[in-house]
Amino acid sequence: MLSINFQVLAGSLLGSLWLIRLVISRVRRRSINHLAGPPPGSWLVGNTAALISPKEIGDADFFWIKEYGTTLHVKHTFGEDSLWTADPKAIQYIFNTSGYNYLKPNRIGVEMLLGRGLVWAEGSQHARQRKIMNPAFSFTALRGFLPLFRQTAQRAVNKLKDDKFAGAENKVINIMPWLSLITLDAIGETAFGYQFDAVQKGNESKLAAAYENLMTDAFSNRSDISVAIEQIFERIPVWLVHLILRLPIGRFKRLCDYLRVAREVAQDIVDKQTALYMDGKEGSKDVMSILVRANLSQDPKSKLSAEEIIPQMTTLFLAGHDTTALTSTWAIHQLSRHPEFQQRIRDEIKATRAAARDRGDTELTVADLDSMKCLLAVMKETLRFHPIVPLLVREAARDDIIPLSIPQKTKTGEIITSVPISKGQHIELSLLAYNRLPEVWGPDADQWRPERFLEGTLAPETSLGVFANLATFSSGVRGCIGWRFAVLEMQAILIEMLENFEFSPPPGDVEIILGPAGFMTPMIKGAKEPKGELPVTMTAL
Ligand code: HEM
């Protein structure tokens, strides 16, 4: 009884302290109320639900840009003011110029999904982890992965032909799970030296089975209460959150069960790799082996601890697997609706293969892949149009003034070119809206048109992003460490797919929407159950 009373007392005290802190911080804050923005929505979730769980990703972003501008005042949960922006200079300032001055406020969500790895770490801890991980993502390291990407994609092509076509000329196939199996095998071997054998055996492995439909189960159809609860987690002590997460509640349980399996598999891989290393057989070129070796040569003070290694693996598994599969799925979706680009890429592959043969090479090199301008333009345009992480959130670690490249009209009609903010200001950066800005990409920014990357007319004033000035991989100290890995893998996959199949839309009136399932996921409009899928008609060539 005493302990229950103590818990109630402690809970009320913590709640009151949190409320007092919230009120004080809001009273002190520089106001952003002068900025235009949508009506505030409910006190509980404000405009957050429109961004986190819309019917279709982009519903809110595209409407807000048209109605109010590129830098707005929106409402976060519990009436909190939030700065929403798609402005190039603002994004560049926050990601590139400001180092670690803009922190990630949603770390509990990241921890639930990925563990305390690189995506989760902050400040000096992040810088240390990133420094150790960088060599594993160097160009030299990645070049060695190309044959593996190619072989994995080839295995999938052969399996598709054997199992699905069985003599038929064409078939309607949901290509999304196939691309996911390819990237699962690829991340297994390249990142961990581990064979999931997913293309051959499907989702039989423990990890693949635990991951199946995770994102849809955990992130589709979220209620306002679920969105609000996640925000409460950010404001209460971490030990309490961990206690709550152990409760067998649907979404939490799904995430916790998955992460438990991912940790077990990661530990198993580390044990096997360590045993190999102890036997003097540590020549493996996978990311984790490179990381372990890099770690061994570090000053003991800056090394990754044993507890830090496992979360890097659970992070790489998730960050490096479905991200690439989904982007490749979107590329095939767009190509199925643009047959002229399929043909141009096939011609390009043929010419590049002929040139490689002439010089005596049997396979294409990384330089060959990069010389294929049409393929690259299709990939860039797909990454622009379908940033699978459409929104990133940050919190200012100090008072600051955020510069804007697109001047904004305030509610009183004043034109401003910067926004003063206070420490603690919540900020939402719409990568999706930036990627569709006519000011950056031209008047037809809302259309999928790869020519824009071939015409040589794009000259954005503000340089942003690690690849083609896109916001898709984020940028700066927290930019995607795996962007080159992803680009190379997608090049290899798309080449194999396009050489072997022609893609066209499925029969009937199937409309694909930008589905909200954690990542931007293709879904069929009007489907009874929201699930990621991309049916396409495939003709064997
Ligand atoms: C098309 C594919 C991909 C996209 C669109 C993508 C996108 C992103 C984005 C937007 C971030 C920033 C996240 C944040 O700030 O919270 C990020 C970070 C990260 N990505 Fe990727 N990613 C892709 C592929 C990959 C691959 C293939 C790997 C690894 C093999 C990877 C590993 C990571 C890691 C470890 C981070 C954290 C970096 C840090 O905080 O230092 N990603 N990615």
Residues whose N, C-alpha, C, O or C-beta is under 5 A from the ligand:
A	BS01	HEM	L118 V119 R130 L316 A319 G320 T323 T324 T327 I388 V389 T472 F473 S474 V477 R478 G479 C480 I481 G482 W483 F485 A486
